[in-house]
Amino acid sequence: MAPSLQSDGNRVAVSFISGVPGMAEAMEESGVFWLGVDMKIKEGWHIYWRNPGDSGLPTTISWNAHPDL
């Protein structure tokens, strides 16, 4: 397997959005937790969708959750 390609942090700033009112109660009932990902991409750069075509690689996110989740 090839190593994953990662940003050095200077081209894409990523933040997570989870502060939705009522989310804790909804998660307890359904076991589902929605999380938004906001990517601010430096001018002149871009990321690819899951189907990048012949020219790139899809954007991936590695999630390392706490064992209690």
Beta strands, then each sheet from edge to edge (+ up, - down):
strand 1: 12-17
strand 2: 36-41
sheet 1: 1+ 2-
end
